Amino acid sequence: MQLTGYDTDRSSLSAPAPVEVGGEYDVHIEDIAREGDGIARVEGFVIFVADTKVGDDARIQIDKVMRRFAIGHKV
């Protein structure tokens, strides 16, 4: 059963992500992932952002939204 408003990459049983593909958000980079990408959060939802470091404040655009995290880039 497909519910309206749910991303196709997300389970219909989980709450929708607080971000959407193409959306722009002002974030603070809180941590660094093992792969070196910065980690930001929007309403507790993790977003990986390349070319950032801890302490950066950045405007980002979301490229992909998954069930537990999103991937974005600086704009």
C-alpha positions as CSV (number, residue, x, y, z in Angstrom):
1,M,0.0,0.0,0.0
2,Q,1.5,3.3,-1.1
3,L,0.6,6.3,1.0
4,T,0.5,9.8,-0.5
5,G,3.3,12.1,0.5
6,Y,5.9,9.4,1.2
7,D,9.1,9.3,-0.7
8,T,9.5,6.1,-2.7
9,D,12.9,5.5,-1.0
10,R,11.2,5.6,2.4
11,S,9.1,2.9,4.1
12,S,5.4,3.6,4.3
13,L,5.6,2.7,8.0
14,S,8.1,5.5,8.9
15,A,7.4,9.1,9.5
16,P,8.3,11.4,6.5
17,A,11.7,13.1,6.6
18,P,11.7,16.7,7.6
19,V,13.6,17.6,4.4
20,E,12.9,17.1,0.8
21,V,14.9,16.6,-2.4
22,G,15.8,20.1,-3.8
23,G,15.0,21.8,-0.6
24,E,17.5,24.3,0.8
25,Y,18.3,24.5,4.6
26,D,20.6,26.5,6.8
27,V,22.5,23.9,8.9
28,H,25.4,23.7,11.4
29,I,27.9,20.9,10.9
30,E,28.1,19.0,14.2
31,D,30.3,16.0,13.4
32,I,32.3,14.3,10.7
33,A,31.4,10.9,9.3
34,R,33.9,8.1,8.8
35,E,34.0,8.9,5.1
36,G,34.9,12.6,5.8
37,D,31.5,14.2,5.1
38,G,30.1,16.7,7.6
39,I,27.0,15.7,9.6
40,A,24.2,18.2,10.1
41,R,20.7,17.6,11.5
42,V,17.3,19.1,10.7
43,E,14.8,18.2,13.4
44,G,17.1,15.4,14.5
45,F,17.3,13.9,10.9
46,V,20.9,13.3,9.8
47,I,22.2,14.9,6.7
48,F,25.6,14.2,5.2
49,V,27.3,17.2,3.5
50,A,30.5,16.9,1.5
51,D,33.3,19.6,1.8
52,T,32.4,20.7,5.3
53,K,34.0,20.5,8.7
54,V,32.9,20.6,12.3
55,G,31.7,24.1,13.3
56,D,30.7,25.2,9.7
57,D,27.4,26.9,9.2
58,A,26.2,26.3,5.6
59,R,23.3,26.7,3.3
60,I,22.7,23.2,1.8
61,Q,20.5,21.7,-0.9
62,I,19.2,18.1,-0.5
63,D,20.2,15.7,-3.3
64,K,18.8,12.4,-1.9
65,V,16.5,11.4,1.0
66,M,16.7,7.9,2.4
67,R,14.8,6.3,5.3
68,R,17.3,7.3,8.0
69,F,19.4,10.1,6.4
70,A,19.8,12.5,3.6
71,I,22.7,13.6,1.4
72,G,23.2,17.2,0.5
73,H,25.7,19.7,-0.9
74,K,26.7,23.3,-0.1
75,V,25.1,26.0,-2.3
